Amino acid sequence: MSVQHIAKPRTTAVVLAGGTGQRVGLSIPKQLLKIAGKAVIEHTLSIFEQADSIDDVMVLMAPGYVPDVEKIVAKAGLTKVVKIIEGGSTRNETTERAIAALGEGLAEGEDRNVLFHDAVRPLLSERVIKDCVDALDRYQAVDVAIPSADTIIVTRTHGEDGEFITDVPDRSRLRRGQTPQAFKLSTIRRAYEVAAGDPNFQATDDCSVVLKYLPDVPIYVVAGDEYNMKVTQPVDVFIADKLFQLASTAAPRQADEAAYRELLAGKTLVVFGGSYGIGADIASLAESYGATVYALGRSTTGTHVENPEHVDDALSKAYAESGRIDYVINTAGVLRIGKLAETDNATIQEALNVNYLAPVQIARASHKYLAETQGQLLLYTSSSYTRGRAEYSLYSSTKAAMVNLTQALADEWAGDGIRVNCVNPERTATPMRTKAFGAEPAGSLLSSEAVARTSLDVLLSELTGHVIDVRQQDPTRGASEASGFEQALASVLDRQEDV
């Protein structure tokens, strides 16, 4: 007896991008505003592009700006985006246009899942998306919400006297609605058909339409995320940008040793700071997989990264001998501890030259070689970059600059096909650290070999503009169980103790 499997309906994410930038003081729609080097809508679309539970994506864009989104989609290679159309003058009208477009080409009796999501919520997690899609196996309508941390009051205006409280609802039962809102297409279509008969129909979201016009349809609530924020006010732009800056990204590991050998065969790496520590381990690891490696350092090759001529000569030599440069890595750095007021000019200049100006010169000199191979520049920051601390002012401030340099160059060089990333190891056992702090408890530090392995994974990935945290594995929780932003928040707390 054969078992018949019912085909799972297709799931379409509808990104609602009909809003303008008036509330954030912009002359363009806020979804086109750049945050962390990309337009807000590109961040949002990329989330759905990577979500396994989403089959295709439709965009409803503000009138007059469809070509802008088409360019973003083409440049970013977002293959799931199948349709970009103009939205309406109201949220209701925009949803109605989406429903009509979704129904095109459907066979009689065929249904599909649809997720409506605000384009200006670019911090959505894949966990929420999956929970919404899974819930549609059991329910016809799904909302996303989080508990309210604030007390909610109900007010009434009394003429010129202003507002007065009329009620204070029980906060334990109040939720703050987010998106996506998910439906069976047949359900949301029916809700709007019934609503069309109401001359006073207006709604700010789609679940309220189902609630009012299809009262017998239960609306299931999926737990949202605090960081699934909506970029509406000027302060939201700042907060979202900082969250993206702090978010950790996991570099995908290769399937096996053979994959590393295949990807690195015939490639050339130039490693500045390659005498010892992380740089030396990267060089050794890449060489073991068949790459041509130039490991450069003050104590081994006499290469001083703070000297632009040394940098130029090293790159020219590597290119002349190997015919290409695919990856340029800079792990060189100095760590000087002390109060700024008591630090002499020579020490200050050394920190600036090695930790800041050298990476700038390396990036500048590397550009022409990496543009030729569509390669990658890899820089390094420190866990102290999020908050400078006493006696580490020079080190932490220059390491914060590496994050900004990475994100700026990733955007600036995107058109040349060059990727730029930044690795952020937690406290790591390196000669530089031992020199500064002496011997530390065994097991309290990350190994330089672990950082080197992650660095190699970053180089072989398609990531660009990311800060990649390398942390000792928490045995109580796998990294894959936490979203990038959950890891970011935990990471910020941990960094209060890190250097």
N, C-alpha and C positions, 0 to 999 in steps of 0.2 A: 504494500500500500504506500503510494508516494505521498509525501507531504508538500503541500503547496505553500510557497512563501509569498506573502503579500508584499508587493514592492513598496518601499518607503517613499512617500511623496517628496518631490523636489522641494528644497528650501531656498527661498530668495530673501536676501537682505535688501530692504528698501531704505536707502540713506536719504533722509529728508534734509535738504540743504537750501530751503527757500528763504531763509532769514537774511536780514541785512546787517550791516555793521554799525547801525546808528547808536546802539547802547554802549558800544565800546569806542565810539567817536571815530569811526572809520568811514572812508569814502568808498570802500569795497565791502562785499559781504564778509562777515567775520570768519566764515569757513575757508576763505582764501588767505586769511592772515597766517603768517609763518610763525610756527612755534618749534623750537629745537631743529631749525633748518628745513622744515617741510611745512607745506600748507596744512592747516588743521584737517581739512577734508582728506588729504593724502594719508595722514596718520590713521584716520577712521577707516578709510577704504582698505588700508593695508591689514588692519585687524581682521576684517572679513575675508580678505584674500588668503590669509593664513589659517583661517578656521576650517577644520575638517568637516564640520557639520553644515557648512554653507556651500550651496551648489553654484549660485550666481548672485550678482549684485546689480541693483538698479539705482540710479541716482535721479532725484528730483531737485533740480538746481534753480536758483533765483533767475528770473527772466533776464536775458541778455548776457549771461555768464556761462552758458553751456560750453562754448568753445574753450574757455579757461579750464574747465574740468576735463574736457577731452584731451587737452595737452598734458595735463597732470597724469591722467590714466595711461596715455601712450608712453610718456617718458618713464614712468615707474613700472611699466610692464604689468599692469593689474589686469590679468586675463579673465578674472571672474566678472568684471564689469561688462555687462552685455547691453545696457541701454542707459542713455543719459538724456533726459527730457526736461522741459521747463516745468517748474511747479506753478501753482496757482497763486492768487492774491491772498488767500487765507490757508490756514493749516487744513481745514476741511476740504477745500478745493484741491489742495495738493494730494491729499490721501485719495480722493476720488479719482484723480488722474492716474495715480499709481495702481489702484484697483482695476481700472479699465485696461491699462497696459498689461497688467499681470494676467488678465483673462484672455488676452489675444493668443490664439493658437491652442488653447486647451480643448481637449476632446470632451464630448458630452459626459457629464458625471465625474470628470477628473477634478481633483482638488490639489492644492499645494499649500505648503507652510510659508508664511510670510512674517518677517521681522521688520518692524518699522523702527528706525533708529535715528536720533538727532545727529547730524553731521558734526555738530560742535560738542560732541562728547567723545573726544579722541583717546580717552584712557580706558575704554571698555576692555574687560578681560575675556579671554576665550572661555573661561569657566562659566561666566554668565550666559554667553551665547549658547554653549552646550546645554546648560540647564534649561534654557528657554525651549530649545528644539526638542529635548527629551520630554519636557512637560506637554508638548503638543501631541505626544503619543496618547495622552490620557484626557487632555482638555482642549477646548476649542478656542480659548482666550487666555493669555498669560500676560501678567504685568511684572515689572521689576521694581522693587522698593527696598528702602532701608529704614530702620527705626529713626525717629526724630530725636536728636540730642538736645534740641531746644524746646522750651515750653512754648506751646502755640496758644495765642489768644485770639478771641473773636471780638471785633470792635464795631462800633457804630458811630457815624459822624453826626454831631449835633450842631448844625449851622456853623457859625464862625468860632464856636468854642473848641473845635477840634474833635479828636477821636476819644472814645471812652470804651473800656472793656465791658463786654456784655456776657462773655463766657470764657472759661478756661477748660478746654477738653482734657480728658485723661490722656496724658502723653503716652502711656504704655500701649495704647491702641492706635496711635497715630504713626503713619509711615510717610516718608518722602518718596514720591514717585520718580522713577528714572526711565530710561529706555535702554534696550529695545522693549517694545510691546509686541507680543507675538500672537498670531491668529491662524486658524484655518482660513484660507482665502474665501471660502464660501460663507463663513460666519461674518467676517468683517464686511463683505459685500452686502449681505442681507441686512446688517445693522444700518448701513448707509442708505439702503433702499427704503427701509422703514423711516429713517430720519428725514428723508427727502419729503415726506408728507407733513412734516412739522414746519409751519411757517416761521417759527422762532428758533429753528435749529442753529446752534452754534456750539462748538466744543474746542477745547485746547489740546485734547489728546484723544486717542482712539479707543482706549478702554472705557472711557466715560460714555462713548457712543454705544458700545455694547451694553454697558450697565443700564443705561436709560431706555434703550429701544429694544433690547433683547434681555429683559430681566430674568428670564429662566436659564440663561447661559452663565454658569459659574466662571469666575475669573480667578485663576490660580495665581499666587504671588511667589515669584522667585526672589531669593535674597540677592540684593544688589551689592555694590561696593562703595565705600566712602569716596574713593578716588575716581569713580565714574562721574566726574563733575561735568557741568555744562558751562562752556565758555560764553558768558553773557555780559558780565561787567568787566571794566578795565582791570580790576584786581585778579579776575579769573585768568587773564592772559599771563600775568606774572606767575601765579601759582602753578598753572599747567606747565609753563616753561621750566620751572624749577623741578617739578615732578619728573618731567622727561629727562632733565639733566641728571637727576639722582637715580633714575630707574636702572637697575642692573639687567644686563642681557646675557643669556647663556649662549655660549658659542657651541654650535652643533659638533659633536664628536664624530669622527669618521668611523665607518663600519668595522674596519679591521686594519691590521698593519699593511696589508697589500694596498689598501686605498690610499694611505699616506704616501707610499712609494710611487703609486701611479700619479698622484697629484703633484708631487714634488720633483718627479723626474724631469730633468732638463731646465729646471727653474734656478734662478740665481737670487740669493739673499745677501744683503749687506747689513751687518750687525754692528752698530756703533755701541761701545760699551761691552764688547764681546770678550774682554780679557778674563772675566770671572763672573760668578753669580748667575743671575737670570740670563744675561746676554750670552755667556759661554755655554749654558745649558741649551739655549735655543739653537745656537750654532751646531753643537754636537748632535742634537736630536735631528735637525734638518739634514745634516750631512749623512747621518745613518740611513736616511730614507732616499739618498741619492741626489740631493740638491747640491749645487755649487755654492759654497758659503765663504764669504769674506768676513771674518771676525776681527774687528778692529778695536784697539784699546791703547791707552797711554802706556801701559807697562809691557805690552807684547809687540805692537807694531809702531809705537811712537806716535799714534794718532791722537791729537788733542781736539776734541769735538768743538771746543770754543774757538778754534782757529778755522775760519772759513776756507782757507787754502788747503788745509789738511782734509777737510770734508770733500771739497771739489776733487782733489787728487785721488782720494780713495774711491769715489764714485767713478771717476774717469777710468781708473785702472781696472776696476771690476767690469765695467762695460767693454773696455778694449779687449780684455782677456776672454770674457764669456759671451759677449755679443748681446747681452740683455741684462736688465735688472728688474726683477719681478716684485721683490719685497725689500723695503728699507725699514729697519727696526732701530730704535734708539732707546737703550736702557741706561745710558750714562747719566750719572747724577752725583751730587755731593750733599751730604747732610751735616750741617753745622748747628750745634745746639748752643743757645745763649741768648741773653737779653739784647734786644736791638740797640738800646742806648749804650751798651757796653761793647758792641761789635765794631771792629775797625773797618775802614773803607775797603781794604784789600779782601777781607772775608765777604763783605757785601758784594763786591764786584765779581768775585769768584762764583758765588751762588747765582747771580744774575747771568753771568756768561755761560756757565755749564747747564744750569737747570732751565733757563728760559731762552737766551739768545741762540744757544747751540741747536736746540730742536727747531727753532725758526729757520736758521741757516740750513740745517739738514733738509727740512721740508722744501725750502726754496730751491736748493740744488738738486733735489731728487725729482722734482716735478717732470722735467723733460724725459727722464728715463722711465718713470712710472706711467706717463701718458702713452708711451710707445707700447707698453705691455699690458695696459689696463690693470696695473698692479695696485699695491697697497702700502701705505705708510702706517706704521704702528708705533704709537707713543705710550708713555707710561705716566700714571699719576700716582697719588698716594691716598690712603684712607683718610688723611687729614685734609683733603681738598674741600670738604663740605663745611669745615669750621676750623679756622685758624686758632691755634692755642699758644699760650705763653711759652716763650723760648724756642718756638718753631716758626716764627713769623716769616722768615725768608723761604724756608722749605715749603711750608704749606701754601703760601701765596703763589709761589712759582708752579707748584703742582696743580693748583686751581686753574692757573693760566693754561696748563696743558689740556684740560677739559674743554675750555673755551676755544683753544686753537684747533683741537680735533673737530669740534662741531662746526666751526667756521669753515675750515678747509674741506670738510666732507661736502658741504653745500657749494663752496666755491669751485671745487674740482669735480663735481658730479658730472658736468658736461664733458669732461675729459675721460670719464670712465675710471677715475682713480678713487679707490676706497681709502678712508682714513678712520682709524679706530684708536681707542685708548684703553689699555689694560689697567685695572685698579686692584693690585694685590693687597690683601690685609698684611699684617706684620709678617715679614718673610725673613728667613734665615739666610742672610747674605753677608759677605765680608764688610760691606758698608755699614750695615746695621750693627754688626758685632763691634766694629771700631767705635761706633757712637755710644753703644749701650753696654758693651761687655757681654759676658755669657748670660744667657737667659734660660729659664726652665725648659727642659726637654719636652717636646710635644706642644709647646705654647706658640710655636711659630710655624707658618706655612713653609714648605720646602721650595727652594728655587726651581727644582725639577718640575713640580706641579704647576708653577706659574709658566714655565717654559712650554709645557704640554698644552695648556690653555691658549697660550700665545700662538702656537702653531695652528690650533683649531680656528682661531680668529683669522689668521692669515688665509686659511683655506676656505673661509666662509664668504658669503656675499654681503655680510654686514658692512655698514658704513655709518659713521657719525655716532657710534655707540661707545658707552663706557661699560666695559665688561668686568664685573667683580670676580675676583678669584678668592674664595674663602674656604677654610677648612670645613669639611662636610659635617653638618649637625646630625648626629646619629638618630635623633628623635624625629627628624623631618627631612625627607628628600627634597632637593632643590626643585624638582619638577612639580612638587605639590603646591608651591607658592608662585603667585604671579610675579612679574618683574617689579610691579609697584609694591607688593607686599614685601618682597626682598629688599627693595629700596628703603622702605620705612624701617625695617629691622636693621638694615645696614647702617642707617643714620644713627640709630641708638647705639649700635656697637662701636661706631667710630668715635664716640665720645671718649672711649678708652684707648683707641688705636692711635698709632703714629705712622 
